[in-house]
């Protein structure tokens, strides 16, 4: 697997190492919920759990996004960055030979020297590819909250609805990417309407003119 590294406040974060790809049980441990129900045996597999399920792959350049107060690359002007913290996948065979894929992603927002706490959004694309061609992909805008006084925040997203056709059930890839730019969510400022008395005075003044 190709690796990527990100410099943050003078430290090198090995992103693929930090974003650990863990087995299906990770969903129960971190995201909660139950995987109840009987396992469905794949037509070509003796063991219902013996289904091809590759580790989650993060391509070069897709492991993090950064926001700078000015020109990119100057760590002293880094406002924040968002990286993958943990990744997980689970694959289940269907009676028709296709595979249902479930992917879990944990994001971590880290505050830079020029940043302030707040709420940030990041686009996360979760895709299934076969021979490097997309089979199915979903993009989520994930909000990461960082309370006042904190230097980092976390958020999770689970994609439950990826499907791999039977003819591509062996040899496909699961890819997760942080793409685009992180944005700071600003609260909308509402303009107050003038009180009835004030509005009447303004109307009278306009009429006199």
JOJOCOR-V223762 format. One record per pair of residues at least 12 apart in sequence whose C-alpha atoms are under 6 Angstrom apart, sorted by sequence separation. I is the first residue (numbers start at 1). J is the second residue. If there is no record, write none. Layout:
BEGIN
i->{I I}
j->{J J}
END
This chain:
BEGIN
i->{67 90 126 67 89 125 66 89 125 66 88 124 65 88 124 65 87 123 64 87 123 64 122 86 122 85 121 85 121 84 85 120 83 120 83 119 82 119 82 119 81 118 81 117 80 117 80 117 80 79 78 78 79 80 78 79 76 77 53 111 111 110 130 109 129 109 129 108 128 108 128 107 127 107 127 106 126 106 126 42 105 125 42 105 125 42 104 124 104 124 42 103 123 4 103 123 102 102 122 101 121 101 121 100 120 99 120 19 24 99 120 9 19 20 21 22 24 98 119 18 19 20 21 98 19 98 97 64 62 63 62 58 56 57 58 56}
j->{79 102 138 80 102 138 80 103 139 81 103 139 81 104 140 82 104 140 82 105 141 83 141 106 142 106 142 107 143 107 108 143 107 144 108 144 108 145 109 146 109 146 110 146 110 147 111 148 112 112 112 113 114 115 114 115 113 114 91 151 152 152 172 152 172 153 173 153 173 154 174 154 174 155 175 155 175 156 176 93 156 176 94 157 177 95 157 177 158 178 97 158 178 60 159 179 159 160 182 162 182 163 183 163 183 163 184 84 89 164 185 75 85 86 87 88 90 164 185 85 86 87 88 165 87 166 166 178 177 178 178 175 174 175 176 175}
END
